[in-house]
Structure formats: structure tokens, C-alpha cells
Amino acid sequence: MFEFITNSEERGQVGIGTLIVFIAMVLVAAIAAGVLINTAGFLQSQAEATGEESTDLVSERIDVTSSVGIVGDADAGTLDEIRLSVAGSPGADQIDLSETTIQAVGPNGQANLVFTDQAADGSDFDYSGGQDENFALQIEQGEFVVLKNGEITEDGEAVLNDEDQFTIVVNPAAEPFGDLDDSDTENEAVHDGTDYTAIASPGEATFFGQSDTSSLDIVSPSSATTSLELSAPDLFTDNGEAVRL
């Protein structure tokens, strides 16, 4: 009725085979568990990094609170300065404007603007404060200047915070706002005592002015982008006036 294995050698072979299968199953399970743990850790790290990047793209953004132009010649309908008042978006950490770029499209093409604290001729700006000095025409092609509480900031000082007021200033004669390019501005910024110009021959440049439009993308160091449209009024009335763009 019942069969018994009386051969001890046969019983040992069966036991070893079972043990080998058991060990193999344990090894496979351990390897699989290790792979799953490593994969889970990688996915968690990737998810955290993606979440941080997504948060930065939303929170580490530069808000433009106002955009104005300073009229240079009302009869000619041109601006001598374009000023953007900026602040960090709610919840943003300190944002370094010296590491910020501006991607601009205007009447004369496209250009990427970067921070500078030097005039087009490599010297310090001739500027003592006040929006009627029209110092923006000293700014080199492809660059912008940052004012902190009305004073020109140096590299490392242009960091947005809640205590100070910051303004980005760009040259309305330089591309893409005007037709001034690198060949005009290289070491040629001059000041004749009454008016600034970033070209050697005043009057030759085309300036951003009446009815002109431009679009800006202000990209923070964390790659958060703020889009802005500038649109000049159809008519300027007084020299030196500030017009909303």
C-alpha cells in the first residue's frame, strides 16, 4: 500500500536537489528585491528632482511691476531709455539678476541681453542718479543694466530681495529695439555734454519709439520665464517724460 525508500543514497540525492532549488529561489528573490529597491530609490530621487525643478519654474520667477520709456526727442518720437521695474514672484528665494538673460524680439530682429556694469567703452557709467540723464545710450549692444534703489549695481549686488527696488534698463537704440549693432558700439560710447549716444556719429541710429512694439522673455537663473509685451504710445508730447509701455 505504501512505498518506502530504503536506499539512503537515493534519499540524499532527493534532499540535495531540493536544497539546490531552494537556494536558487532565494538567490533569485534576493536579486529581484535588490533590483526593485534600487529602481524605487532611483525613481524617488528622480521624482524629487523633477518636483524641485517644477517648483522653481513656478516660484523662482521675476515679476515685472511696471515698464516705462523715457522720451528723448518728442518731435522725432524716440525713447532714450527703456526701464523695467522688477521683483521676485511671491514665495521666490533671492534671484540674481546678473545671472538672468533677456530674450528680446523687436522692430530690428532678435537679441539675447545679459547683465553688465560697464559702459560700451569699457569705463564706468557716467551716471549720478535720476531718470532724466538718459544714460541707457551708453549701454553696449546685447547688454542691460540693473539699478538698485536708483543706483547702478555691480556684479554680485543685483540680487532681488524684499527690501530694495530694482530696475532693469536697456538701450532703445541697440538691436533689436533700434538698429545699433556690435560694429557701432564697440568702444565708441561718447558723451557730448548734453546728450548721450552709443554711436560715433549721432543721429545715424534708429531708436525704439512711437507705435513700436517688442516682446521680452526674462529668464531667471532657474530657467523660470516671464513674458512681457512692450508697446509704445502713438504720440509723445514732452522730452524727458515717462510713458507707459
Phi and psi restraints in degrees (value plus and minus 20) as a CYANA .aco file:
   2 PHE   PHI    -134.1   -94.1
   2 PHE   PSI     122.3   162.3
   3 GLU   PHI    -124.6   -84.6
   3 GLU   PSI     115.8   155.8
   4 PHE   PHI    -138.6   -98.6
   4 PHE   PSI     119.4   159.4
   5 ILE   PHI    -109.6   -69.6
   5 ILE   PSI      92.0   132.0
   6 THR   PHI    -119.8   -79.8
   6 THR   PSI     -32.3     7.7
   7 ASN   PHI    -102.6   -62.6
   7 ASN   PSI      93.3   133.3
   8 SER   PHI     -84.9   -44.9
   8 SER   PSI     -51.1   -11.1
   9 GLU   PHI     -85.6   -45.6
   9 GLU   PSI     -60.7   -20.7
  10 GLU   PHI     -85.5   -45.5
  10 GLU   PSI     -59.9   -19.9
  11 ARG   PHI     -83.9   -43.9
  11 ARG   PSI     -59.8   -19.8
  12 GLY   PHI     -84.5   -44.5
  12 GLY   PSI     -59.3   -19.3
  13 GLN   PHI     -83.6   -43.6
  13 GLN   PSI     -61.2   -21.2
  14 VAL   PHI     -83.5   -43.5
  14 VAL   PSI     -62.7   -22.7
  15 GLY   PHI     -85.1   -45.1
  15 GLY   PSI     -60.8   -20.8
  16 ILE   PHI     -86.0   -46.0
  16 ILE   PSI     -61.2   -21.2
  17 GLY   PHI     -81.0   -41.0
  17 GLY   PSI     -63.8   -23.8
  18 THR   PHI     -83.3   -43.3
  18 THR   PSI     -60.6   -20.6
  19 LEU   PHI     -84.0   -44.0
  19 LEU   PSI     -61.1   -21.1
  20 ILE   PHI     -82.6   -42.6
  20 ILE   PSI     -64.6   -24.6
  21 VAL   PHI     -82.1   -42.1
  21 VAL   PSI     -62.3   -22.3
  22 PHE   PHI     -82.1   -42.1
  22 PHE   PSI     -65.2   -25.2
  23 ILE   PHI     -83.2   -43.2
  23 ILE   PSI     -61.6   -21.6
  24 ALA   PHI     -81.0   -41.0
  24 ALA   PSI     -62.2   -22.2
  25 MET   PHI     -83.9   -43.9
  25 MET   PSI     -60.3   -20.3
  26 VAL   PHI     -84.4   -44.4
  26 VAL   PSI     -63.6   -23.6
  27 LEU   PHI     -83.1   -43.1
  27 LEU   PSI     -64.4   -24.4
  28 VAL   PHI     -81.3   -41.3
  28 VAL   PSI     -63.1   -23.1
  29 ALA   PHI     -84.3   -44.3
  29 ALA   PSI     -59.6   -19.6
  30 ALA   PHI     -85.9   -45.9
  30 ALA   PSI     -63.1   -23.1
  31 ILE   PHI     -83.0   -43.0
  31 ILE   PSI     -64.9   -24.9
  32 ALA   PHI     -81.6   -41.6
  32 ALA   PSI     -61.8   -21.8
  33 ALA   PHI     -83.4   -43.4
  33 ALA   PSI     -61.5   -21.5
  34 GLY   PHI     -82.0   -42.0
  34 GLY   PSI     -63.4   -23.4
  35 VAL   PHI     -81.8   -41.8
  35 VAL   PSI     -64.3   -24.3
  36 LEU   PHI     -83.5   -43.5
  36 LEU   PSI     -61.5   -21.5
  37 ILE   PHI     -85.2   -45.2
  37 ILE   PSI     -64.9   -24.9
  38 ASN   PHI     -82.9   -42.9
  38 ASN   PSI     -62.0   -22.0
  39 THR   PHI     -84.5   -44.5
  39 THR   PSI     -62.6   -22.6
  40 ALA   PHI     -83.0   -43.0
  40 ALA   PSI     -61.5   -21.5
  41 GLY   PHI     -84.2   -44.2
  41 GLY   PSI     -62.1   -22.1
  42 PHE   PHI     -82.5   -42.5
  42 PHE   PSI     -66.0   -26.0
  43 LEU   PHI     -83.9   -43.9
  43 LEU   PSI     -57.3   -17.3
  44 GLN   PHI     -84.8   -44.8
  44 GLN   PSI     -65.4   -25.4
  45 SER   PHI     -82.4   -42.4
  45 SER   PSI     -62.5   -22.5
  46 GLN   PHI     -84.8   -44.8
  46 GLN   PSI     -60.3   -20.3
  47 ALA   PHI     -84.8   -44.8
  47 ALA   PSI     -60.8   -20.8
  48 GLU   PHI     -84.7   -44.7
  48 GLU   PSI     -63.2   -23.2
  49 ALA   PHI     -83.8   -43.8
  49 ALA   PSI     -62.5   -22.5
  50 THR   PHI     -83.9   -43.9
  50 THR   PSI     -60.4   -20.4
  51 GLY   PHI     -83.4   -43.4
  51 GLY   PSI     -62.3   -22.3
  52 GLU   PHI     -84.4   -44.4
  52 GLU   PSI     -62.4   -22.4
  53 GLU   PHI     -83.5   -43.5
  53 GLU   PSI     -61.9   -21.9
  54 SER   PHI     -84.1   -44.1
  54 SER   PSI     -60.3   -20.3
  55 THR   PHI     -84.2   -44.2
  55 THR   PSI     -62.6   -22.6
  56 ASP   PHI     -83.7   -43.7
  56 ASP   PSI     -58.6   -18.6
  57 LEU   PHI     -84.5   -44.5
  57 LEU   PSI     -44.7    -4.7
  58 VAL   PHI    -112.4   -72.4
  58 VAL   PSI     -65.0   -25.0
  59 SER   PHI    -111.0   -71.0
  59 SER   PSI     -56.7   -16.7
  60 GLU   PHI    -104.2   -64.2
  60 GLU   PSI      35.3    75.3
  61 ARG   PHI    -133.0   -93.0
  61 ARG   PSI     129.2   169.2
  62 ILE   PHI    -116.3   -76.3
  62 ILE   PSI     102.0   142.0
  63 ASP   PHI    -112.3   -72.3
  63 ASP   PSI     115.8   155.8
  64 VAL   PHI    -118.2   -78.2
  64 VAL   PSI      92.6   132.6
  65 THR   PHI    -105.8   -65.8
  65 THR   PSI     -45.2    -5.2
  66 SER   PHI    -181.1  -141.1
  66 SER   PSI     133.5   173.5
  67 SER   PHI    -156.6  -116.6
  67 SER   PSI     102.3   142.3
  68 VAL   PHI    -155.1  -115.1
  68 VAL   PSI     138.1   178.1
  69 GLY   PHI    -141.5  -101.5
  69 GLY   PSI     124.6   164.6
  70 ILE   PHI    -121.0   -81.0
  70 ILE   PSI      98.3   138.3
  71 VAL   PHI     -89.0   -49.0
  71 VAL   PSI     108.9   148.9
  72 GLY   PHI    -112.9   -72.9
  72 GLY   PSI     -74.4   -34.4
  73 ASP   PHI    -151.9  -111.9
  73 ASP   PSI      83.8   123.8
  74 ALA   PHI     -84.5   -44.5
  74 ALA   PSI     -56.8   -16.8
  75 ASP   PHI     -85.9   -45.9
  75 ASP   PSI     -58.6   -18.6
  76 ALA   PHI    -102.2   -62.2
  76 ALA   PSI     -34.0     6.0
  77 GLY   PHI      51.3    91.3
  77 GLY   PSI      19.7    59.7
  78 THR   PHI    -140.7  -100.7
  78 THR   PSI     135.8   175.8
  79 LEU   PHI    -123.1   -83.1
  79 LEU   PSI     129.2   169.2
  80 ASP   PHI    -123.6   -83.6
  80 ASP   PSI     -35.3     4.7
  81 GLU   PHI    -169.3  -129.3
  81 GLU   PSI     127.9   167.9
  82 ILE   PHI    -141.6  -101.6
  82 ILE   PSI     103.3   143.3
  83 ARG   PHI    -142.2  -102.2
  83 ARG   PSI     111.5   151.5
  84 LEU   PHI    -139.8   -99.8
  84 LEU   PSI      94.8   134.8
  85 SER   PHI    -101.1   -61.1
  85 SER   PSI     107.8   147.8
  86 VAL   PHI    -149.0  -109.0
  86 VAL   PSI     138.1   178.1
  87 ALA   PHI    -174.5  -134.5
  87 ALA   PSI     142.0   182.0
  88 GLY   PHI     -94.6   -54.6
  88 GLY   PSI     124.8   164.8
  89 SER   PHI     -85.7   -45.7
  89 SER   PSI     138.1   178.1
  90 PRO   PHI     -75.6   -35.6
  90 PRO   PSI     110.7   150.7
  91 GLY   PHI      66.8   106.8
  91 GLY   PSI     -22.2    17.8
  92 ALA   PHI     -97.3   -57.3
  92 ALA   PSI     127.8   167.8
  93 ASP   PHI     -97.5   -57.5
  93 ASP   PSI    -197.3  -157.3
  94 GLN   PHI     -85.1   -45.1
  94 GLN   PSI     111.5   151.5
  95 ILE   PHI    -133.4   -93.4
  95 ILE   PSI     106.2   146.2
  96 ASP   PHI    -105.7   -65.7
  96 ASP   PSI      89.4   129.4
  97 LEU   PHI     -90.4   -50.4
  97 LEU   PSI     -41.0    -1.0
  98 SER   PHI     -91.2   -51.2
  98 SER   PSI     -35.9     4.1
  99 GLU   PHI    -124.1   -84.1
  99 GLU   PSI      -9.8    30.2
 100 THR   PHI    -113.6   -73.6
 100 THR   PSI     128.6   168.6
 101 THR   PHI    -142.3  -102.3
 101 THR   PSI     132.5   172.5
 102 ILE   PHI    -140.7  -100.7
 102 ILE   PSI      99.8   139.8
 103 GLN   PHI    -117.4   -77.4
 103 GLN   PSI      92.1   132.1
 104 ALA   PHI    -136.3   -96.3
 104 ALA   PSI     120.1   160.1
 105 VAL   PHI    -146.4  -106.4
 105 VAL   PSI     105.9   145.9
 106 GLY   PHI    -161.6  -121.6
 106 GLY   PSI    -185.4  -145.4
 107 PRO   PHI     -81.2   -41.2
 107 PRO   PSI     -40.7    -0.7
 108 ASN   PHI    -141.4  -101.4
 108 ASN   PSI      20.9    60.9
 109 GLY   PHI      85.8   125.8
 109 GLY   PSI    -168.4  -128.4
 110 GLN   PHI    -152.8  -112.8
 110 GLN   PSI     127.5   167.5
 111 ALA   PHI    -175.6  -135.6
 111 ALA   PSI     132.1   172.1
 112 ASN   PHI    -125.2   -85.2
 112 ASN   PSI     105.5   145.5
 113 LEU   PHI    -125.6   -85.6
 113 LEU   PSI     119.5   159.5
 114 VAL   PHI    -146.1  -106.1
 114 VAL   PSI     144.9   184.9
 115 PHE   PHI     -89.3   -49.3
 115 PHE   PSI     124.9   164.9
 116 THR   PHI    -167.2  -127.2
 116 THR   PSI     135.5   175.5
 117 ASP   PHI    -145.1  -105.1
 117 ASP   PSI      -2.7    37.3
 118 GLN   PHI    -144.4  -104.4
 118 GLN   PSI     124.9   164.9
 119 ALA   PHI     -91.2   -51.2
 119 ALA   PSI     152.5   192.5
 120 ALA   PHI     -82.0   -42.0
 120 ALA   PSI     -46.5    -6.5
 121 ASP   PHI    -110.4   -70.4
 121 ASP   PSI     -12.8    27.2
 122 GLY   PHI      67.8   107.8
 122 GLY   PSI     -21.9    18.1
 123 SER   PHI    -115.5   -75.5
 123 SER   PSI     155.2   195.2
 124 ASP   PHI     -89.7   -49.7
 124 ASP   PSI     133.0   173.0
 125 PHE   PHI     -87.3   -47.3
 125 PHE   PSI     121.4   161.4
 126 ASP   PHI    -104.6   -64.6
 126 ASP   PSI      67.9   107.9
 127 TYR   PHI    -173.7  -133.7
 127 TYR   PSI     110.1   150.1
 128 SER   PHI    -141.4  -101.4
 128 SER   PSI     -12.2    27.8
 129 GLY   PHI      88.5   128.5
 129 GLY   PSI     131.8   171.8
 130 GLY   PHI      84.2   124.2
 130 GLY   PSI     122.4   162.4
 131 GLN   PHI    -108.0   -68.0
 131 GLN   PSI     -16.3    23.7
 132 ASP   PHI    -120.5   -80.5
 132 ASP   PSI     -11.6    28.4
 133 GLU   PHI    -108.6   -68.6
 133 GLU   PSI     -35.6     4.4
 134 ASN   PHI      34.9    74.9
 134 ASN   PSI      20.6    60.6
 135 PHE   PHI     -93.0   -53.0
 135 PHE   PSI     -30.9     9.1
 136 ALA   PHI     -80.0   -40.0
 136 ALA   PSI     -44.3    -4.3
 137 LEU   PHI     -93.5   -53.5
 137 LEU   PSI     -25.8    14.2
 138 GLN   PHI    -106.5   -66.5
 138 GLN   PSI     -28.3    11.7
 139 ILE   PHI     -97.6   -57.6
 139 ILE   PSI     113.2   153.2
 140 GLU   PHI     -87.3   -47.3
 140 GLU   PSI     131.8   171.8
 141 GLN   PHI     -71.8   -31.8
 141 GLN   PSI     114.0   154.0
 142 GLY   PHI      60.3   100.3
 142 GLY   PSI      -4.2    35.8
 143 GLU   PHI    -155.2  -115.2
 143 GLU   PSI     142.7   182.7
 144 PHE   PHI    -158.8  -118.8
 144 PHE   PSI     141.0   181.0
 145 VAL   PHI    -137.5   -97.5
 145 VAL   PSI     128.8   168.8
 146 VAL   PHI    -135.0   -95.0
 146 VAL   PSI     108.7   148.7
 147 LEU   PHI    -120.8   -80.8
 147 LEU   PSI     114.1   154.1
 148 LYS   PHI    -136.3   -96.3
 148 LYS   PSI      93.2   133.2
 149 ASN   PHI      32.7    72.7
 149 ASN   PSI      19.2    59.2
 150 GLY   PHI      63.8   103.8
 150 GLY   PSI     -17.0    23.0
 151 GLU   PHI    -136.9   -96.9
 151 GLU   PSI     124.8   164.8
 152 ILE   PHI     -86.4   -46.4
 152 ILE   PSI     110.5   150.5
 153 THR   PHI    -114.5   -74.5
 153 THR   PSI     129.5   169.5
 154 GLU   PHI    -115.7   -75.7
 154 GLU   PSI     148.3   188.3
 155 ASP   PHI     -77.6   -37.6
 155 ASP   PSI     109.9   149.9
 156 GLY   PHI      77.7   117.7
 156 GLY   PSI     -34.0     6.0
 157 GLU   PHI    -123.7   -83.7
 157 GLU   PSI     -33.0     7.0
 158 ALA   PHI    -107.1   -67.1
 158 ALA   PSI      41.9    81.9
 159 VAL   PHI    -133.8   -93.8
 159 VAL   PSI      98.7   138.7
 160 LEU   PHI     -81.6   -41.6
 160 LEU   PSI     116.1   156.1
 161 ASN   PHI    -167.3  -127.3
 161 ASN   PSI     159.9   199.9
 162 ASP   PHI    -106.0   -66.0
 162 ASP   PSI     -29.6    10.4
 163 GLU   PHI    -113.9   -73.9
 163 GLU   PSI     -48.8    -8.8
 164 ASP   PHI    -132.9   -92.9
 164 ASP   PSI     139.4   179.4
 165 GLN   PHI    -123.0   -83.0
 165 GLN   PSI     112.8   152.8
 166 PHE   PHI    -142.2  -102.2
 166 PHE   PSI     120.5   160.5
 167 THR   PHI    -154.6  -114.6
 167 THR   PSI     110.0   150.0
 168 ILE   PHI    -113.0   -73.0
 168 ILE   PSI     110.5   150.5
 169 VAL   PHI    -139.3   -99.3
 169 VAL   PSI     111.8   151.8
 170 VAL   PHI    -145.2  -105.2
 170 VAL   PSI     138.8   178.8
 171 ASN   PHI    -105.6   -65.6
 171 ASN   PSI      95.9   135.9
 172 PRO   PHI     -93.8   -53.8
 172 PRO   PSI     -27.9    12.1
 173 ALA   PHI    -112.1   -72.1
 173 ALA   PSI     -39.7     0.3
 174 ALA   PHI    -103.0   -63.0
 174 ALA   PSI     131.5   171.5
 175 GLU   PHI     -79.7   -39.7
 175 GLU   PSI     121.2   161.2
 176 PRO   PHI    -114.8   -74.8
 176 PRO   PSI     -14.9    25.1
 177 PHE   PHI     -95.6   -55.6
 177 PHE   PSI     -65.9   -25.9
 178 GLY   PHI    -136.2   -96.2
 178 GLY   PSI    -181.8  -141.8
 179 ASP   PHI    -129.6   -89.6
 179 ASP   PSI      -5.5    34.5
 180 LEU   PHI     -93.4   -53.4
 180 LEU   PSI     109.0   149.0
 181 ASP   PHI    -143.9  -103.9
 181 ASP   PSI    -193.4  -153.4
 182 ASP   PHI     -79.9   -39.9
 182 ASP   PSI     -55.0   -15.0
 183 SER   PHI     -87.0   -47.0
 183 SER   PSI     -46.0    -6.0
 184 ASP   PHI    -102.5   -62.5
 184 ASP   PSI     -56.6   -16.6
 185 THR   PHI    -115.6   -75.6
 185 THR   PSI     -31.7     8.3
 186 GLU   PHI     -84.6   -44.6
 186 GLU   PSI      89.1   129.1
 187 ASN   PHI      34.5    74.5
 187 ASN   PSI      13.7    53.7
 188 GLU   PHI    -144.4  -104.4
 188 GLU   PSI      -9.0    31.0
 189 ALA   PHI     -89.0   -49.0
 189 ALA   PSI     109.3   149.3
 190 VAL   PHI    -153.1  -113.1
 190 VAL   PSI     141.1   181.1
 191 HIS   PHI    -155.7  -115.7
 191 HIS   PSI      97.7   137.7
 192 ASP   PHI    -113.4   -73.4
 192 ASP   PSI      -9.8    30.2
 193 GLY   PHI      81.3   121.3
 193 GLY   PSI     -45.8    -5.8
 194 THR   PHI    -147.3  -107.3
 194 THR   PSI     -44.7    -4.7
 195 ASP   PHI    -164.9  -124.9
 195 ASP   PSI     124.1   164.1
 196 TYR   PHI    -115.0   -75.0
 196 TYR   PSI     126.8   166.8
 197 THR   PHI    -167.8  -127.8
 197 THR   PSI     124.9   164.9
 198 ALA   PHI    -116.9   -76.9
 198 ALA   PSI      -8.0    32.0
 199 ILE   PHI    -146.7  -106.7
 199 ILE   PSI     137.9   177.9
 200 ALA   PHI     -91.2   -51.2
 200 ALA   PSI     -48.2    -8.2
 201 SER   PHI    -135.3   -95.3
 201 SER   PSI      75.6   115.6
 202 PRO   PHI     -76.0   -36.0
 202 PRO   PSI     123.3   163.3
 203 GLY   PHI      75.4   115.4
 203 GLY   PSI     -29.9    10.1
 204 GLU   PHI    -106.1   -66.1
 204 GLU   PSI     -41.0    -1.0
 205 ALA   PHI    -104.2   -64.2
 205 ALA   PSI     130.7   170.7
 206 THR   PHI    -114.9   -74.9
 206 THR   PSI     110.5   150.5
 207 PHE   PHI    -125.8   -85.8
 207 PHE   PSI     131.2   171.2
 208 PHE   PHI     -82.5   -42.5
 208 PHE   PSI     111.2   151.2
 209 GLY   PHI    -177.6  -137.6
 209 GLY   PSI    -169.1  -129.1
 210 GLN   PHI     -72.5   -32.5
 210 GLN   PSI     110.3   150.3
 211 SER   PHI      49.3    89.3
 211 SER   PSI     -18.3    21.7
 212 ASP   PHI     -97.5   -57.5
 212 ASP   PSI     131.5   171.5
 213 THR   PHI    -150.3  -110.3
 213 THR   PSI     135.5   175.5
 214 SER   PHI    -174.5  -134.5
 214 SER   PSI     130.5   170.5
 215 SER   PHI    -139.0   -99.0
 215 SER   PSI     118.4   158.4
 216 LEU   PHI    -144.8  -104.8
 216 LEU   PSI     121.2   161.2
 217 ASP   PHI    -138.7   -98.7
 217 ASP   PSI      91.7   131.7
 218 ILE   PHI    -114.6   -74.6
 218 ILE   PSI      94.3   134.3
 219 VAL   PHI    -126.6   -86.6
 219 VAL   PSI      96.7   136.7
 220 SER   PHI     -96.4   -56.4
 220 SER   PSI     148.9   188.9
 221 PRO   PHI     -77.3   -37.3
 221 PRO   PSI     -46.1    -6.1
 222 SER   PHI    -109.5   -69.5
 222 SER   PSI     -11.3    28.7
 223 SER   PHI      55.0    95.0
 223 SER   PSI      -9.1    30.9
 224 ALA   PHI     -91.2   -51.2
 224 ALA   PSI     113.2   153.2
 225 THR   PHI    -134.0   -94.0
 225 THR   PSI     113.5   153.5
 226 THR   PHI    -134.4   -94.4
 226 THR   PSI     102.8   142.8
 227 SER   PHI    -117.2   -77.2
 227 SER   PSI     122.2   162.2
 228 LEU   PHI    -166.0  -126.0
 228 LEU   PSI     118.4   158.4
 229 GLU   PHI    -131.3   -91.3
 229 GLU   PSI     107.3   147.3
 230 LEU   PHI    -124.1   -84.1
 230 LEU   PSI     113.4   153.4
 231 SER   PHI    -161.2  -121.2
 231 SER   PSI      93.2   133.2
 232 ALA   PHI     -98.3   -58.3
 232 ALA   PSI     127.0   167.0
 233 PRO   PHI     -80.1   -40.1
 233 PRO   PSI     142.9   182.9
 234 ASP   PHI     -95.5   -55.5
 234 ASP   PSI     -38.1     1.9
 235 LEU   PHI    -168.1  -128.1
 235 LEU   PSI     111.3   151.3
 236 PHE   PHI    -120.9   -80.9
 236 PHE   PSI     125.6   165.6
 237 THR   PHI    -131.5   -91.5
 237 THR   PSI     -63.5   -23.5
 238 ASP   PHI    -147.5  -107.5
 238 ASP   PSI     121.5   161.5
 239 ASN   PHI     -85.0   -45.0
 239 ASN   PSI     117.2   157.2
 240 GLY   PHI      65.0   105.0
 240 GLY   PSI     -26.2    13.8
 241 GLU   PHI     -94.5   -54.5
 241 GLU   PSI     134.5   174.5
 242 ALA   PHI    -118.1   -78.1
 242 ALA   PSI     103.5   143.5
 243 VAL   PHI    -134.4   -94.4
 243 VAL   PSI     122.1   162.1
 244 ARG   PHI     -94.7   -54.7
 244 ARG   PSI     114.0   154.0
